[in-house]
Amino acid sequence: MTLAITNTLTGKKEPFKPLGDPVTMYVCGMTPKDRPHLGHAFMFVHMDVIRRYLEYRGFAVRHIQNFTDIDDKIIDRARAAGRDPLDWSREYTEAYFDVMDRLRVRRAHEYPLVTANIPGIMEDVQELIDAGHAYPTSTGVYFDAATFEDYGALSGRTEEDGAAGARIAVDDEKRDPRDWAVWKLDNESSVAWDSPWGRGRPGWHIECSTMIRRTLGEQIDIHGGGADLMFPHHENELAQSEAATGCQPFVSYWVHTGLVLTDGEKMAHSLGNFTTTADVLTDVPPDVLRLYLLGVHYRSTLQFSMEAIEQTRTGYDRLVAVTRARGGNAEGDGSVLESEGSAARQAFESAMDDDFNAPRAIGALFEFGRAINRLAPSCSAADVEKAQGTLTSLLGVLGIELREPDTASDDATPFIDLLVQLRQQLREARQWELADRIRDDLDALDVVLEDKPDGTVWRRG
């Protein structure tokens, strides 16, 4: 079966035909204003699986993922906390890497930052002005939506109010309510750059257009992100990029993940209804959380539920138990088990070729696990080990490893808790050197401390 991907632009599953080698893949990364929540984990885990499966299928992949390391919300939060905005964004960028590394989200080949691409952004803004696609006002520079004939094709939204296209207030000088800022004037902020149009910062959408162009070129294979970015961000990004370069299509396959909901509402930093990924990982092993997030198709909505995560833990334990199966007949015929393995691989690939259908692929692996348990007594040890190897290798394509519970760590828990409490008391007494020694000694034992506003938590590294 040929790999097919649902393209948001057309709404259809289309055979995957890359532009060249390697496959170029850009994923819209975080605006690091707070710790990553489960909505972020859902999107990045699924994008990671897309990359992993492409590589499994033999494609080389060039994966780029940005950080929007400065924007109005970062500045506002940092200012309220008396912090430098760039230090603030760096802190939460590290928080991203901390949890995504634990979830085994493979690192992108490059992580461009907005603040490192200001000259290129200015060049692209000037190019749009020179081509008649953008115009300056007293508050900044706007893209003229009316000059791009296909505006709205990605999202299906063409008539929007003035606030829809950008993270700024309505401007009476805009020619069209749909127009959005590609450069915003700001003489008061500590984070701004001199430009031909005045001191300020880039608009949100132009940033990704520039970073893609500078890292991957004028046309790319796959552009990923959450469904909430489809409009206005990706709609505006598409218009800017094609208007500037004249290359169509800018993106061959637009790939959008669904949203994670809390009580029926989108999980978001702005709504304050989020559960951080780090908090969940305090009690839930990374492989269990990853299996949970992959339990729905990437384009579907996930209603967050700790009860459902616990059900996933039970399913994960069943998979782990398969690795304990042992062959019971040294002279047994392993052909049936080998046939089950071949069928499992075929079912796995058929599911993943069908728009990266991870839930169906996982279902095929559970079926294979049951077959191993059923047939092991009549097969040799070598035959069973080979089948278990097939199971674990296919789970590895999804980034899932099968690990026995770390029962030994349970015995040490009370002592670690005691040391964490002692360290807190030392910190309160301003005995920093002793407190740091406890932290460093625990770190050497693969115990990582995380200091949070409501106290310190620890986890195995």
C-alpha positions, -999 to +999 in steps of 0.1 A: +000+000+000+012+035-008+016+059+021-013+084+020-016+116+040-046+138+047-038+172+033-058+199+052-056+222+021-076+197+000-094+178+027-083+145+009-060+117+015-033+120-011-004+096-020+028+108-005+052+121-032+081+140-017+097+169-036+131+153-032+156+138-008+154+144+021+118+149+030+114+184+044+092+186+075+085+218+095+065+217+128+053+248+145+069+248+179+060+263+212+057+299+223+075+292+255+055+313+280+047+284+304+054+247+308+042+224+281+008+209+287-008+177+274-021+195+243+015+202+234+025+166+242-003+153+220+008+173+190+046+167+193+043+130+200+021+125+169+045+146+148+073+125+162+055+093+151+051+108+116+088+114+113+096+080+128+074+062+104+087+080+074+122+070+084+110+034+090+097+035+054+132+044+042+129+082+038+155+105+050+138+134+068+150+169+075+129+181+105+128+217+116+109+230+146+109+266+158+105+284+191+086+317+191+109+330+218+095+364+220+059+377+216+035+400+235+023+373+259+059+364+269+067+400+274+036+406+296+042+376+318+079+383+322+071+420+331+045+410+356+071+387+373+099+412+371+119+390+347+137+395+315+115+383+286+143+364+269+153+347+302+116+338+307+113+321+272+147+303+277+134+288+310+103+274+293+122+263+263+143+241+286+110+229+302+100+217+267+131+197+262+129+182+297+095+166+292+098+158+255+131+141+259+114+119+286+086+111+261+113+102+236+102+128+211+132+129+188+149+162+186+145+182+154+176+187+133+174+224+140+154+247+163+154+282+148+145+311+171+126+342+161+152+364+179+180+348+157+161+355+125+153+392+127+175+403+097+159+377+075+124+387+086+131+423+078+143+412+043+111+393+037+089+422+050+107+446+026+102+421-002+065+420+004+063+458+004+083+460-028+059+435-045+028+454-034+017+427-009+023+448+022+021+484+033+033+506+062+010+524+087+017+544+118+016+513+139+036+489+117+035+470+084+005+450+072+001+423+047-027+432+022-049+401+021-068+414-010-036+410-030-035+372-025-063+357-046-064+323-028-066+337+007-088+315+028-082+283+009-066+264+038-091+272+065-121+280+044-124+313+062-123+344+040-143+371+058-130+378+093-130+407+117-100+429+122-087+410+152-087+376+135-055+380+116-030+390+142-022+392+179-028+430+179-056+455+184-077+467+154-060+494+134-081+520+116-053+523+089-058+488+077-070+485+042-090+453+048-102+438+081-084+406+072-049+423+070-024+414+096+008+428+109+041+416+096+060+442+116+047+459+148+061+492+160+069+493+197+092+520+211+085+511+248+095+474+250+129+463+261+128+437+233+126+454+200+148+460+169+154+490+147+140+486+112+133+507+081+097+512+094+106+520+130+116+502+161+095+471+168+091+434+165+080+409+138+044+399+135+036+363+145+030+348+111+059+362+091+083+346+116+075+310+104+076+320+068+111+333+072+124+304+093+111+279+069+125+297+039+159+300+056+162+264+068+143+243+043+137+264+012+108+280-006+087+248-009+085+220+016+069+186+019+051+186+053+040+214+075+027+202+109+009+219+138-022+219+159-056+225+144-059+257+164-030+271+142-049+265+109-064+300+112-050+326+113-014+314+116-011+289+088-035+307+065-015+338+068+018+320+066+007+304+033-003+337+018+029+355+028+052+327+016+036+322-018+032+360-024+068+365-016+083+337-036+057+330-063+063+293-056+032+272-054+024+251-035+044+264-005+035+232+013+027+199-003+009+184+027-006+204+056-009+181+086-029+192+116-034+174+149-066+176+169-070+194+202-069+181+238-100+190+257-106+195+294-143+193+303-151+199+267-130+230+263-096+233+246-067+229+269-047+261+268-023+283+288-045+313+281-076+296+296-057+283+327-074+249+323-042+230+315-025+200+330+013+201+325+030+172+309+056+172+338+028+169+364+014+138+346+048+123+343+052+125+381+028+095+384+026+081+349+056+064+331+065+081+298+057+050+277+022+048+292+016+084+285+029+081+250+006+050+244-023+070+258-017+100+234-014+077+204-047+060+213-066+084+191-058+093+156-037+124+152-065+144+136-090+135+163-099+153+195-087+138+228-108+144+260-082+143+288-089+118+315-067+104+342-091+074+343-083+067+307-046+069+313-049+043+341-067+020+316-038+026+292-014+016+320-033-017+323-030-023+285+007-014+286+013-039+314-003-066+292+022-058+265+051-059+290+038-093+301+042-106+266+080-102+269+079-127+298+064-155+276+087-184+272+088-212+246+075-245+260+085-270+232+120-272+219+109-293+190+078-272+183+068-258+149+072-220+149+057-215+115+023-204+128+039-179+152+062-166+123+031-162+102+014-142+129+044-120+131+043-114+093+006-106+095+011-082+124+038-063+105+016-061+074-014-049+095+008-024+113+022-010+080-013-009+064-026+011+093+003+036+093+003+039+055-034+050+059-027+085+072-005+074+101-034+055+119-015+048+151-046+035+170-052+008+144-015+000+143-015-004+181-045-026+179-027-049+155+002-052+180-021-060+209-035-088+187+000-100+180+008-100+217-022-122+224-010-146+197+025-148+212+010-157+246-013-183+230+013-200+209+044-198+231+038-231+249+039-250+216+070-231+202+107-231+209+124-204+229+141-191+198+108-188+179+091-169+208+121-145+212+120-138+175+082-129+177+089-108+208+116-090+189+091-082+161+066-068+186+092-046+204+106-033+171+072-023+157+064-006+190+097+012+187+085+027+154+059+044+176+086+054+201+073+030+228+096+008+248+084-021+270+099-018+305+093-039+336+081-018+366+110-004+387+100-021+419+134-015+435+128+022+434+098+019+457+120+009+486+140+041+483+110+064+480+106+073+517+143+081+520+143+103+489+112+121+502+131+127+535+161+141+517+139+164+496+123+177+528+157+182+544+169+201+513+139+224+515+146+231+552+182+239+543+171+263+515+147+281+539+177+284+563+197+298+534+222+269+537+226+268+499+258+248+498+244+219+518+211+221+498+230+219+465+250+190+477+218+170+484+205+179+449+238+169+433+241+136+452+205+127+442+212+136+406+242+112+407+217+085+417+195+094+387+169+113+409+160+146+393+145+174+415+121+200+400+115+232+421+080+245+415+061+274+430+042+250+453+072+229+463+098+204+450+089+172+433+113+144+422+114+118+395+137+091+382+159+104+354 
